[in-house]
Amino acid sequence: MIPFNKPYMTGDELYYIKDAVSKMKISGNGYYTKKCHSYFKEKASFRNCLLTSSCTDALEMAAILVDIKAGDEVIMPSYTFVSTANAFVLRGAKIVFADSYENNPNIDANSLENLVTEKTKAIVVVHYAGIACDMDIVMDLANKYNLFVIEDAAQAIDSYYKGKPLGTIGHLAAFSFHETKNIISGEGGMLVVNDERFDARAEIIWEKGTNRSAFFRGEVDKYSWVDVGSSFLPSDVTAAFLYAQLENLQKIQSRRKTLWNNYYDNLKVLEEEKLIKLPEIPDYATCNGHLFYIVCNSLEQRSKLISFLYDNNVCSVFHYLSLHKSPFYLDRNEYVELHNCDIFSDRLLRLPLFYELHVGDQNKIVDLIKTFFDRKEQV
């Protein structure tokens, strides 16, 4: 079976983990945590950042930082993972879901202004598949109505919008290092702080609501409980694993982009025959090779293709179910029609893409998909 994903180990993860353990400081904010922070600031141009135990944690920190309260409205795409919404629901927000573009799973930036009300507090954008949302439109709207913008950049490491790294444009951003991402630490994430007014409070929230970090820097003579917070920081063992990955970022990215381009080039003929649709990369965006998807012409077609591939030892998977149709949301809100989102929910299919995917296996996947569409009775 060709798996959908296989975590890639660079070879130095265990070495750095052993080194972290030898330093006898394996809780959060240790030696390797600081090295990761320095890497992101110096090489990735992130203004300020804090590693977290997950992208979910980073989003929850963002919700606290922008002071989400009961009754506040937060606009976000329906086509996303549940953590994007949960982080704000936990603070009492009402989620206002926006549709996707017709040709792109990302949030339709042109539809957002109609969703803004006097209760709107923030807009959360999700850079699906590492492809940038139209951030100029989003930021102009946020400035016009005095809204916060949070980038859910879980899939967007090493991807850009008009030359700017994703995660550096909104007021805050959240990244994921889950084992399915390009750069991994098993579980893990990161909050990026682009607005300096959040710097001090972010560190306090990160440290369980205490000024513990300031104490260890010698800025206060004792630390105490000064704000809300939680244990959002990861173990330094996790950071040690991550640092080994970061040292190999460009190698990993080069390989993933090659595989992405191979899929695109070899499946283009099926799009030309209108049998499937391929990802569209807007002029303002780049592709970071996070995932490769095709969009089938119907739910039935996708289901048959998944079964056909599985029967031939290839694991392919669909992705998000529309959150605006979820039982949790419908129990608390009226139904809204989001046509484009539902199309991606019903028809988008992700193909295997990971560092160690052999070209021969990738060619097999492509040939199987072409065989499926040659068999007219299957479509």
VEXDO-7646 format. One line per 2 residues: number of its first residue (from 1); for each residue z, y, x negated of N, C-alpha, C, O. Coordinates in pm, whole numbers. Atoms other than C-alpha are relative to their C-alpha. Layout:
NUM> Z Y X Z Y X Z Y X Z Y X ~ ...
% end
This chain:
1> 0 -120 -84 0 0 0 0 125 -88 85 139 -175 ~ -2 -130 66 -92 344 -131 97 88 79 70 118 195
3> -99 -76 -76 215 549 -36 -47 141 28 -139 192 -36 ~ 30 -140 -27 203 894 115 50 89 -113 -16 185 -151
5> -60 -81 107 430 1030 -158 72 -91 -99 125 -196 -62 ~ -77 69 104 579 912 -485 60 106 -91 -15 179 -156
7> -61 -101 86 832 1130 -670 -41 -20 -146 -43 -132 -196 ~ 43 7 141 716 1212 -1024 114 39 -92 179 142 -73
9> -101 -28 101 954 1196 -1318 -70 38 -131 -159 -34 -176 ~ 66 -48 122 857 1392 -1630 41 -79 -123 -33 -83 -222
11> -51 75 114 1067 1176 -1862 126 59 -61 197 -10 -133 ~ -118 -65 59 1338 1427 -1953 116 15 98 222 65 61
13> -104 -20 -101 1539 1420 -1630 132 -65 -42 237 0 -37 ~ -124 70 36 1791 1159 -1748 62 57 -126 184 61 -140
15> -50 -61 123 1818 1323 -2089 81 126 32 190 146 -21 ~ -70 -123 -34 1913 1656 -1936 124 -27 87 225 42 75
17> -118 37 -79 2146 1492 -1684 113 -47 -92 228 -8 -75 ~ -101 45 96 2325 1316 -1970 59 117 -76 179 121 -102
19> -48 -118 71 2348 1646 -2153 94 82 88 196 133 42 ~ -87 -74 -92 2492 1815 -1845 136 -66 12 239 2 12
21> -126 73 -11 2754 1543 -1812 83 17 -128 205 32 -121 ~ -71 -13 128 2842 1572 -2183 68 136 -14 164 150 -90
23> -60 -134 7 2920 1941 -2133 126 11 85 196 113 82 ~ -123 6 -81 3198 1839 -1891 7 113 101 116 160 134
25> 5 -103 -105 3086 2099 -1635 -116 -36 92 -226 16 79 ~ 109 51 -83 2889 1921 -1367 6 52 143 -79 15 225
27> -1 -64 -131 2992 2121 -1062 -103 113 -1 -181 125 -95 ~ 104 -101 -13 2786 2417 -946 10 115 -98 115 143 -155
29> 10 -120 84 2671 2718 -1147 38 -26 -145 106 54 -209 ~ -24 35 139 2686 2544 -1482 -117 38 -90 -199 123 -55
31> 99 -30 104 2464 2546 -1790 -143 -8 52 -223 83 31 ~ 138 20 -44 2149 2408 -1626 -34 84 122 -150 121 142
33> 25 -93 -110 2189 2614 -1312 -44 134 -56 -141 194 -7 ~ 34 -129 62 2180 2924 -1531 -137 -5 -66 -212 92 -62
35> 133 13 62 1877 2792 -1721 -111 5 106 -216 66 84 ~ 99 -5 -108 1691 2738 -1394 -14 142 54 -126 189 76
37> 6 -138 -46 1783 3087 -1274 -81 86 -97 -165 166 -55 ~ 72 -79 100 1656 3235 -1601 -149 -30 3 -232 60 -10
39> 142 39 -8 1332 3038 -1574 -69 74 114 -176 132 94 ~ 66 -61 -116 1256 3169 -1227 -10 152 -14 -107 212 31
41> 4 -146 18 1340 3527 -1319 -101 40 -106 -175 138 -88 ~ 83 -39 113 1151 3533 -1648 -144 -47 12 -236 26 -25
43> 135 57 -2 851 3309 -1584 -66 2 138 -188 -4 148 ~ 56 1 -135 810 3320 -1207 11 137 67 -33 154 181
45> -9 -139 -47 889 3691 -1162 85 16 126 64 109 204 ~ -92 -17 -111 1163 3634 -905 109 97 -41 171 81 -146
47> -94 -105 35 1390 3937 -899 142 -52 -18 209 -20 -116 ~ -132 61 8 1710 3745 -830 -5 -128 81 -73 -134 184
49> 7 127 -71 1769 3387 -722 128 -79 -21 202 -59 -117 ~ -116 88 2 2037 3128 -651 -44 -139 42 -98 -157 152
51> 28 137 -41 1987 2753 -654 92 -39 115 207 4 121 ~ -78 50 -113 2106 2582 -337 -16 -151 10 -100 -210 -57
53> 7 145 -17 2164 2225 -226 -122 -44 78 -159 -161 76 ~ 120 30 -77 1858 2245 -1 -66 130 40 -6 237 31
55> 66 -117 -57 1601 2483 141 69 40 130 75 158 163 ~ -76 -30 -122 1798 2455 465 117 91 -31 142 188 41
57> -112 -86 41 2100 2601 286 -48 141 -32 17 238 6 ~ 53 -133 34 1888 2886 151 -34 79 125 -9 199 132
59> 31 -67 -126 1765 2966 501 127 41 74 133 148 134 ~ -126 -34 -65 2120 2956 636 65 121 -70 123 207 -3
61> -51 -117 72 2226 3200 363 -77 126 41 -18 232 59 ~ 82 -115 -41 1937 3427 460 43 51 137 51 172 159
63> -43 -39 -135 2050 3425 823 132 76 -4 152 172 70 ~ -127 -70 14 2400 3528 717 -23 138 -63 36 237 -19
65> 20 -126 72 2273 3798 481 -62 109 88 -26 226 75 ~ 61 -103 -87 2059 3972 745 84 21 125 43 92 218
67> -101 -25 -103 2362 3956 974 -48 -35 141 -33 42 235 ~ 42 47 -132 2213 3754 1258 122 -24 87 218 -88 44
69> -110 16 -96 2440 3766 1563 -55 -52 133 -176 -53 156 ~ 38 49 -132 2437 3623 1913 -82 107 74 -42 223 81
71> 86 -92 -73 2156 3781 2114 -113 58 -81 -211 107 -25 ~ 111 -46 83 1942 3879 1816 -120 -92 19 -104 -213 39
73> 122 80 -9 1582 3763 1836 -65 -11 -137 -73 86 -212 ~ 67 27 126 1403 3606 1542 -135 -64 30 -142 -167 97
75> 137 50 -22 1026 3554 1546 -38 -94 -113 -14 -63 -230 ~ 44 96 101 886 3251 1366 -107 -90 60 -125 -91 182
77> 101 91 -54 606 2994 1397 65 -121 67 173 -165 26 ~ -45 125 -61 651 2696 1625 -39 -119 -87 27 -223 -85
79> 47 110 85 457 2484 1377 74 7 -134 24 63 -232 ~ -82 1 120 733 2433 1122 106 -106 14 121 -167 119
81> -110 96 -1 1024 2209 1029 119 61 73 135 183 75 ~ -110 -47 -84 1336 2233 1245 100 87 -76 166 171 -14
83> -95 -81 77 1544 2384 961 -31 148 7 60 231 5 ~ 38 -141 -9 1347 2707 987 68 66 118 115 179 109
85> -62 -54 -120 1482 2756 1337 151 -18 0 225 73 36 ~ -143 30 -7 1822 2590 1303 86 100 -76 195 135 -31
87> -77 -93 83 1936 2829 1031 39 125 78 147 181 56 ~ -24 -122 -76 1913 3119 1275 69 -29 133 146 53 183
89> -70 42 -121 2022 2932 1587 149 -15 -27 231 19 58 ~ -141 16 36 2348 2852 1408 75 132 0 197 133 17
91> -64 -132 -2 2417 3226 1391 -7 64 138 39 177 156 ~ 5 -49 -136 2347 3269 1762 -131 64 42 -140 120 151
93> 127 -67 -29 1987 3393 1749 -78 -70 111 -65 -191 133 ~ 101 53 -90 1728 3348 2019 -130 -7 -79 -175 92 -136
95> 124 18 75 1414 3204 1863 -119 34 89 -130 -15 201 ~ 124 -36 -68 1083 3358 1968 -114 -60 -80 -143 -16 -192
97> 103 71 74 801 3128 1871 -136 69 13 -174 116 119 ~ 135 -56 5 458 3256 1766 -100 -112 -23 -66 -218 -75
99> 105 99 16 129 3070 1766 -55 2 -142 -30 95 -219 ~ 73 7 126 -75 2961 1465 -137 66 17 -181 94 128
101> 140 -40 -7 -417 3093 1376 -83 -117 53 -39 -232 51 ~ 91 106 -47 -708 2900 1521 -43 -90 -115 -59 -211 -98
103> 54 76 113 -825 2793 1175 103 -23 -110 66 -61 -221 ~ -102 7 103 -492 2786 991 135 -23 68 167 46 165
105> -130 25 -64 -145 2643 1074 100 114 -14 202 115 54 ~ -95 -109 20 23 2962 952 15 88 124 -71 87 213
107> -28 -90 -110 175 3214 1190 -111 104 15 -157 161 -84 ~ 105 -98 -29 -84 3439 1357 61 140 -10 125 187 84
109> -63 -131 24 20 3774 1209 -45 104 102 30 196 133 ~ 52 -98 -96 -198 3961 1458 67 -10 137 54 80 219
111> -66 18 -130 6 3823 1749 144 48 0 208 50 106 ~ -144 -22 12 347 3932 1623 49 125 71 157 124 130
113> -49 -125 -55 367 4290 1745 31 -13 149 124 49 200 ~ -25 21 -143 345 4175 2107 130 -74 28 178 -74 141
115> -123 77 -17 655 3961 2048 124 81 -35 236 38 -9 ~ -114 -82 42 874 4240 1911 63 68 121 -6 126 205
117> -76 -71 -103 1146 4371 2142 111 79 -69 124 76 -191 ~ -112 -76 58 1448 4596 2094 107 -91 -58 194 -45 -132
119> -98 96 52 1647 4279 2018 -49 -72 -125 27 -148 -186 ~ 54 70 116 1419 4159 1738 69 46 -127 82 166 -152
121> -72 -31 124 1605 4140 1407 -79 -40 -124 -69 25 -228 ~ 68 52 119 1379 3941 1176 -125 -77 38 -141 -124 150
123> 118 86 -9 1048 3768 1124 9 -102 -114 32 -66 -229 ~ 3 105 100 1037 3435 944 -142 -55 -8 -195 -104 91
125> 133 56 20 702 3334 800 12 -129 -79 101 -143 -163 ~ 3 128 71 623 2983 676 -136 -12 -67 -239 -13 0
127> 126 14 75 362 2947 403 -39 -148 0 -11 -221 -95 ~ 29 142 -18 229 2615 529 -95 -51 -108 -196 13 -139
129> 80 65 104 87 2382 261 -14 88 -124 -104 67 -206 ~ 8 -89 115 156 2656 7 -105 107 14 -136 176 -84
131> 103 -101 -24 -109 2880 164 68 123 61 139 111 160 ~ -70 -121 -39 6 3240 206 -33 44 142 -148 35 186
133> 21 -76 -123 54 3408 541 -56 137 -37 -52 177 -153 ~ 53 -135 26 -106 3751 578 117 97 -7 157 155 93
135> -126 -72 18 191 3935 434 -13 151 16 86 216 49 ~ 14 -144 -21 48 4288 449 24 37 146 94 134 175
137> -20 -26 -142 35 4272 827 147 -18 37 204 63 109 ~ -141 29 -32 383 4119 845 91 110 -53 179 157 20
139> -90 -101 59 544 4371 609 -21 137 64 75 212 82 ~ 24 -128 -70 375 4668 778 72 2 135 131 103 173
141> -68 10 -129 510 4548 1111 152 10 -18 220 77 60 ~ -144 -5 26 857 4497 964 45 142 -32 150 186 15
143> -34 -138 34 858 4848 820 -6 91 124 76 182 140 ~ 16 -82 -120 738 4995 1149 121 -14 94 165 84 154
145> -107 25 -97 1018 4833 1353 136 -26 -67 232 -66 -1 ~ -125 19 74 1287 4810 1082 52 -143 13 167 -165 51
147> -34 142 -10 1288 4430 1073 13 -61 -140 -47 -12 -236 ~ -7 77 124 1384 4186 801 -109 -107 0 -146 -160 105
149> 99 107 16 1127 3940 666 56 -105 -95 94 -74 -208 ~ -42 113 82 1229 3599 537 -120 -91 -19 -183 -132 78
151> 108 93 31 969 3384 363 56 -142 -11 137 -170 -99 ~ -27 142 17 1011 3012 424 -110 -52 -91 -219 -89 -47
153> 97 38 103 837 2919 101 29 -142 -51 6 -173 -167 ~ -38 136 38 955 2557 101 -113 -73 -73 -88 -150 -166
155> 115 72 57 604 2437 14 -81 86 -97 -190 46 -138 ~ 86 -103 59 488 2741 -178 27 32 -146 -10 140 -193
157> -22 -28 141 602 2711 -539 -135 18 -71 -229 -58 -49 ~ 119 -26 81 340 2856 -777 -124 28 87 -235 -13 54
159> 113 -43 -81 124 2998 -498 13 150 21 122 206 9 ~ 4 -146 8 19 3360 -452 -67 63 121 -150 3 189
161> 64 -86 -100 -71 3634 -207 -48 125 -71 34 206 -117 ~ 58 -115 69 -308 3892 -356 62 21 -138 90 134 -178
163> -54 -5 135 -172 3807 -699 150 2 -9 205 -6 -119 ~ -147 -3 1 194 3823 -596 53 -140 29 6 -205 122
165> -57 132 -29 402 3504 -615 62 -4 139 136 86 177 ~ -66 16 -129 500 3380 -272 150 -14 -23 195 -80 -117
167> -144 -5 18 870 3433 -226 49 130 -58 170 153 -67 ~ -39 -129 59 864 3779 -385 -34 117 91 -18 232 51
169> 54 -107 -85 730 3977 -87 97 40 110 118 160 132 ~ -97 -30 -104 982 3952 197 133 46 -58 150 51 -180
171> -133 -39 47 1341 4070 179 73 -117 -66 146 -100 -163 ~ -61 123 51 1452 3711 118 -102 -114 9 -199 -106 85
173> 90 115 -6 1283 3377 55 78 -127 -30 180 -125 -99 ~ -64 131 20 1375 3009 59 -102 -100 -50 -211 -112 4
175> 86 103 59 1225 2732 -156 67 -137 13 188 -147 29 ~ -49 137 -6 1259 2354 -143 -39 -77 -126 -149 -61 -178
177> 29 93 109 1284 2100 -425 26 -144 45 64 -230 -34 ~ -7 134 -58 1296 1799 -194 -101 -90 -70 -200 -42 -124
179> 85 92 76 1134 1487 -338 -146 -1 45 -231 -55 -26 ~ 139 -7 -45 818 1551 -134 -72 124 -52 -193 138 -30
181> 61 -125 45 755 1889 -299 -62 -14 -139 -48 -118 -203 ~ 65 4 131 559 1974 -614 101 -14 -113 84 -96 -203
183> -109 2 98 873 2040 -820 124 -47 73 158 7 179 ~ -102 68 -79 1168 1825 -723 134 -11 -74 141 -1 -196
185> -130 38 55 1536 1755 -772 67 -100 94 190 -110 97 ~ -50 92 -101 1575 1490 -502 22 75 129 -64 74 218
187> -26 -104 -98 1736 1734 -264 26 127 -80 70 120 -195 ~ -25 -125 72 1761 2099 -359 -84 112 56 -184 89 123
189> 73 -116 -48 1647 2449 -283 38 123 -80 106 114 -182 ~ -28 -125 69 1668 2812 -384 -18 117 95 -114 122 172
191> 12 -128 -70 1731 3150 -225 -49 104 -100 6 118 -209 ~ 49 -112 81 1530 3439 -367 38 129 72 14 145 192
193> -47 -127 -55 1675 3787 -315 -87 112 -57 -79 144 -176 ~ 91 -106 43 1414 4063 -330 51 140 31 -2 239 -19
195> -59 -128 -39 1627 4339 -178 137 10 -65 226 -69 -36 ~ -121 -8 81 1902 4456 -413 127 18 83 236 -13 34
197> -121 -19 -81 2140 4541 -128 65 -132 37 179 -134 81 ~ -56 131 -32 2189 4167 -76 58 -72 -121 118 -178 -105
199> -37 72 122 2267 4076 -438 146 -44 -1 175 -163 -15 ~ -142 32 14 2646 4095 -440 46 -95 110 119 -191 83
201> -47 84 -111 2697 3942 -97 -59 -140 -8 7 -237 28 ~ 62 132 11 2451 3658 -163 82 -90 -92 104 -207 -60
203> -80 79 94 2658 3542 -460 133 -41 61 181 -152 36 ~ -127 31 -64 2978 3556 -254 -19 -109 106 59 -204 111
205> 29 101 -102 2829 3360 37 -28 -136 -67 16 -241 -19 ~ 37 119 78 2692 3110 -217 124 -73 -52 126 -195 -62
207> -124 53 57 3044 3060 -357 110 -8 104 225 29 79 ~ -98 30 -105 3216 2971 -28 69 123 55 179 114 110
209> -61 -123 -50 3283 3333 62 100 62 -95 179 147 -54 ~ -93 -54 98 3475 3407 -258 -76 79 -107 -198 68 -121
211> 58 -71 115 3416 3637 -556 27 -76 -129 57 -18 -233 ~ -28 90 113 3461 3340 -789 -91 27 -119 -44 28 -233
213> 92 -25 111 3149 3415 -995 37 127 -74 30 133 -197 ~ -43 -125 63 3267 3771 -1057 125 -22 -85 140 39 -190
215> -121 32 75 3603 3629 -1171 -36 -65 -134 20 -28 -237 ~ 37 68 124 3439 3400 -1428 -76 91 -96 -81 64 -216
217> 64 -99 88 3240 3696 -1560 100 104 -50 65 193 -128 ~ -103 -93 43 3566 3882 -1607 -2 133 73 59 229 26
219> 12 -126 -74 3484 4147 -1346 120 25 92 147 139 129 ~ -124 -13 -78 3801 4078 -1140 103 -91 -64 68 -189 -130
221> -104 79 67 4138 3939 -1251 39 -125 77 112 -209 24 ~ -20 121 -78 4150 3679 -974 -105 -2 111 -158 102 150
223> 97 4 -109 3920 3553 -705 67 -40 130 167 -112 131 ~ -59 25 -131 3988 3536 -336 -109 -8 106 -228 13 78
225> 91 9 -115 3829 3489 5 -32 142 47 57 215 90 ~ 38 -137 -33 3630 3806 75 -108 8 107 -138 118 156
227> 109 -3 -98 3352 3704 319 -19 -140 54 44 -235 7 ~ 38 135 -45 3206 3415 516 -86 -64 -109 -142 5 -194
229> 83 70 98 3028 3153 313 17 -149 14 83 -198 106 ~ -14 145 0 2997 2786 235 -33 -50 -140 -62 29 -230
231> 28 59 131 2941 2547 -53 -150 -23 -11 -198 -136 0 ~ 146 7 2 2574 2625 -89 -57 -37 -137 -172 -79 -146
233> 54 24 134 2542 2579 -467 -3 -149 -32 86 -223 10 ~ 14 142 33 2424 2244 -604 77 -37 -126 119 50 -203
235> -58 51 124 2577 2028 -874 -89 36 -119 -211 47 -104 ~ 80 -28 119 2468 2110 -1228 -83 -122 -41 -180 -108 -116
237> 83 120 22 2340 1750 -1244 -134 15 70 -239 -19 15 ~ 124 -28 -74 2086 1845 -979 -84 103 -73 -206 89 -84
239> 72 -105 73 1995 2157 -1176 -61 -55 -129 -171 -13 -168 ~ 53 60 122 1951 1949 -1494 -130 -76 29 -226 -67 -46
241> 121 71 -42 1700 1727 -1313 -112 100 25 -225 82 -20 ~ 100 -101 -35 1520 2034 -1181 -58 66 -124 -178 93 -130
243> 49 -69 119 1497 2196 -1523 -105 -82 -73 -201 -26 -127 ~ 102 86 61 1306 1898 -1660 -133 12 73 -239 6 11
245> 121 -20 -78 1058 1948 -1379 -64 135 -30 -185 145 -47 ~ 53 -135 23 1024 2320 -1439 -73 10 -133 -172 82 -144
247> 65 -1 131 935 2261 -1803 -142 -56 7 -225 -30 -80 ~ 131 64 -15 635 2062 -1677 -78 55 120 -170 -10 169
249> 61 -56 -121 533 2291 -1391 -151 7 -10 -221 -39 80 ~ 145 -20 9 186 2374 -1516 -75 -133 -8 -183 -146 50
251> 64 133 6 103 2011 -1600 -5 -63 139 -107 -118 180 ~ -6 56 -135 216 1900 -1256 -98 70 92 -169 6 170
253> 88 -77 -86 27 2180 -1086 -147 -28 -27 -227 -39 66 ~ 140 27 36 -294 2113 -1275 -47 -132 61 -157 -140 115
255> 35 130 -54 -293 1750 -1168 -13 4 152 -108 -48 208 ~ 1 -4 -147 -210 1821 -804 -121 79 51 -182 41 151
257> 116 -79 -43 -481 2087 -777 -130 -78 -19 -222 -66 62 ~ 118 84 21 -736 1847 -924 -16 -100 113 -126 -119 165
259> 5 97 -110 -647 1586 -663 -38 69 132 -116 16 210 ~ 32 -75 -121 -661 1849 -387 -150 30 6 -214 11 108
261> 143 -34 5 -1007 1961 -497 -88 -123 17 -195 -115 77 ~ 77 123 -17 -1128 1601 -516 -12 -37 147 -120 -71 194
263> 5 26 -144 -1034 1546 -154 -97 97 69 -184 56 145 ~ 80 -102 -68 -1194 1871 -46 -149 -22 -25 -229 -24 68
265> 142 15 36 -1521 1817 -233 -61 -125 62 -176 -123 107 ~ 56 127 -47 -1563 1456 -120 4 -17 151 -67 -101 206
267> -7 9 -146 -1469 1510 245 -77 113 69 -86 117 191 ~ 73 -115 -56 -1674 1827 290 -115 -45 90 -144 20 190
269> 113 49 -78 -1966 1624 424 42 -32 143 -36 -12 236 ~ -47 31 -135 -1755 1511 721 25 127 80 5 128 202
271> -16 -128 -70 -1670 1871 805 -136 56 39 -152 110 149 ~ 134 -50 -31 -2037 1964 787 -61 -73 119 -142 -17 192
273> 47 78 -114 -2104 1688 1039 89 21 123 70 -42 227 ~ -92 -36 -109 -1823 1836 1257 85 -118 48 124 -125 164
275> -85 113 -32 -1625 1513 1244 147 31 -26 235 -26 39 ~ -136 -46 30 -1316 1679 1094 -8 146 -42 -117 201 -61
277> -10 -132 62 -1197 2019 976 89 -12 -124 186 -87 -125 ~ -76 -2 124 -1067 2085 626 83 128 -9 58 223 65
279> -80 -122 14 -806 2339 514 -87 120 -38 -182 108 -114 ~ 67 -126 36 -924 2700 495 97 85 -82 211 107 -42
281> -82 -85 87 -793 2917 213 -50 143 15 -160 174 -30 ~ 43 -139 -15 -807 3288 304 -23 66 -136 30 21 -237
283> 30 -69 124 -939 3529 42 126 53 -69 129 65 -191 ~ -121 -58 58 -589 3670 -7 97 -106 -54 200 -71 -111
285> -94 107 34 -430 3329 -78 -54 -90 -111 -173 -88 -143 ~ 38 104 95 -431 3056 -342 51 -134 52 130 -140 146
287> -44 135 -36 -383 2680 -316 83 -56 -115 40 -53 -230 ~ -86 56 105 -95 2516 -505 0 -152 -1 81 -214 -70
289> 10 146 1 -195 2157 -431 121 -71 58 151 -184 20 ~ -119 65 -56 115 2088 -226 -36 -118 88 14 -229 66
291> 42 111 -85 -48 1880 45 -145 20 41 -196 132 44 ~ 137 -7 -50 -395 1796 166 -4 -59 140 45 -169 164
293> 9 47 -138 -466 1767 535 -143 10 50 -224 87 -1 ~ 122 -15 -78 -758 1712 765 42 22 145 151 -18 185
295> -26 -21 -142 -775 1818 1129 -102 -81 78 -222 -54 71 ~ 90 83 -79 -919 1555 1360 -43 73 127 8 181 157
297> 53 -64 -120 -1107 1632 1680 83 -30 125 60 30 230 ~ -85 31 -115 -844 1479 1909 121 -78 -48 123 -131 -160
299> -118 81 29 -503 1315 1916 -38 -148 -9 11 -220 -96 ~ 41 141 -1 -668 982 1997 -71 -35 -131 -46 -140 -189
301> 71 25 125 -898 1011 1696 98 -10 -116 87 -99 -200 ~ -98 4 109 -606 1089 1467 80 -129 1 101 -191 -104
303> -80 122 -11 -401 796 1597 -78 -121 -49 -24 -208 -118 ~ 84 112 43 -689 557 1541 -23 3 -151 -24 -102 -216
305> 22 -11 144 -751 690 1190 125 -39 -77 116 -108 -179 ~ -125 41 66 -383 651 1095 11 -152 -2 44 -211 -105
307> -8 146 -9 -392 290 1215 -102 -67 -90 -72 -166 -156 ~ 106 57 84 -721 221 1039 39 6 -148 22 -91 -221
309> -41 -14 139 -591 356 709 116 -93 -33 118 -155 -139 ~ -116 87 23 -263 168 743 -43 -146 -11 7 -220 -96
311> 51 137 5 -448 -157 813 -70 -29 -131 -85 -145 -171 ~ 67 14 129 -629 -94 485 89 49 -116 41 91 -221
313> -100 -25 104 -308 -28 289 4 144 -50 23 168 -169 ~ -14 -141 33 -307 352 297 95 63 101 75 53 222
315> -97 -66 -88 -11 547 435 -37 147 16 -25 225 -79 ~ 27 -140 -33 -119 872 602 94 38 114 133 -48 194
317> -100 -40 -100 110 1078 825 -38 131 66 -103 216 5 ~ 14 -131 -64 98 1355 1080 117 86 -44 197 44 -128
319> -106 -89 46 331 1651 1044 82 49 118 126 -32 200 ~ -98 -53 -95 533 1883 1268 -41 -21 145 -159 -14 181
321> 14 -9 -144 579 1846 1640 37 142 41 135 198 -9 ~ -22 -139 -40 563 2185 1810 145 21 44 193 -46 135
323> -141 -23 -33 918 2321 1821 18 59 139 121 39 202 ~ -15 -59 -134 850 2513 2142 -7 -104 110 19 -74 227
325> 2 110 -97 806 2175 2313 117 -96 -20 127 -197 50 ~ -112 90 30 1123 2019 2170 103 1 112 119 103 180
327> -103 4 -105 1399 1905 2407 107 107 -19 150 169 78 ~ -104 -100 25 1653 2135 2240 -43 138 46 32 209 112
329> 48 -134 -36 1439 2443 2286 -20 14 150 20 114 209 ~ 31 -9 -143 1327 2366 2641 126 -4 86 125 45 199
331> -126 -1 -75 1686 2304 2750 59 141 10 143 168 96 ~ -61 -132 9 1761 2666 2662 -98 115 23 -57 231 31
333> 102 -105 -9 1433 2854 2702 -111 -42 95 -130 -160 124 ~ 118 28 -81 1131 2882 2925 -116 -46 -89 -127 -9 -205
335> 116 50 75 814 2704 2821 -99 113 -27 -125 197 59 ~ 106 -94 35 555 2912 2636 -122 -79 -46 -109 -187 -104
337> 125 66 38 191 2821 2577 -41 49 -138 -64 168 -159 ~ 44 -32 137 97 2809 2208 -111 -99 -36 -87 -203 -97
339> 113 92 2 -246 2654 2209 -33 -49 -140 -49 -169 -162 ~ 42 39 135 -332 2657 1840 104 -87 -69 71 -183 -138
341> -108 80 56 5 2526 1734 -8 -145 50 8 -239 -28 ~ 7 134 -57 -35 2231 1970 -119 -79 -54 -111 -201 -68
343> 115 70 58 -377 2151 1827 38 -58 -136 6 -173 -166 ~ -39 52 131 -233 2121 1476 104 -110 14 102 -207 -62
345> -100 104 -24 61 1921 1609 -65 -132 39 -19 -239 -2 ~ 67 121 -51 -177 1674 1778 -105 -56 -95 -134 -176 -91
347> 121 43 71 -460 1660 1526 10 3 -152 -74 -57 -219 ~ -7 -11 146 -344 1742 1172 51 -131 -60 148 -189 -12
349> -34 124 69 -326 1443 937 9 26 -150 -85 79 -210 ~ -20 -19 143 -184 1450 584 -36 -128 -76 -1 -238 -35
351> 43 112 84 -332 1228 313 90 -11 -123 152 88 -163 ~ -82 16 119 -151 1082 11 -40 100 -109 -158 116 -139
353> 23 -91 111 -115 1339 -267 128 10 -82 228 67 -38 ~ -114 -4 92 122 1296 -560 -54 -14 -142 -166 -60 -162
355> 44 -12 139 104 1334 -938 -66 -128 -52 -169 -122 -119 ~ 48 127 56 49 965 -1016 -101 -71 89 -128 -190 69
357> 107 59 -80 -215 905 -750 -123 -19 -87 -178 77 -141 ~ 116 30 85 -498 731 -936 -129 44 70 -141 35 192
359> 127 -43 -56 -849 864 -890 -67 -114 75 -130 -92 179 ~ 57 115 -68 -959 512 -798 60 -19 139 -12 -50 234
361> -64 10 -130 -705 502 -518 -43 115 92 -63 96 212 ~ 45 -113 -81 -807 847 -404 -142 -24 51 -172 6 166
363> 138 31 -43 -1172 740 -395 1 -105 112 -81 -99 204 ~ -12 101 -106 -1066 439 -186 35 67 131 -21 33 235
365> -41 -71 -121 -896 671 63 -117 75 61 -140 70 182 ~ 116 -76 -47 -1203 892 86 -104 -95 61 -158 -68 168
367> 100 96 -50 -1434 590 129 43 -60 133 -39 -82 222 ~ -49 55 -126 -1212 448 402 -18 100 114 -58 62 225
369> 17 -102 -104 -1218 777 594 -147 10 40 -180 21 158 ~ 143 -5 -31 -1596 788 567 -44 -124 78 -126 -115 169
371> 32 123 -73 -1616 426 681 46 10 145 -25 -31 237 ~ -53 -17 -136 -1399 506 981 -95 83 85 -122 47 200
373> 87 -86 -80 -1632 783 1093 -142 -54 11 -218 -13 99 ~ 129 68 -15 -1939 569 1031 3 -98 116 -100 -128 175
375> -17 95 -110 -1800 327 1289 22 79 127 137 110 161 ~ -5 -94 -113 -1876 532 1598 98 -45 109 154 38 180
377> -88 46 -105 -1669 311 1824 146 35 -29 231 29 60 ~ -138 -32 37 -1357 415 1634 35 144 34 153 179 37
379> -23 -145 -12 -1397 787 1706 17 41 146 38 158 175
% end
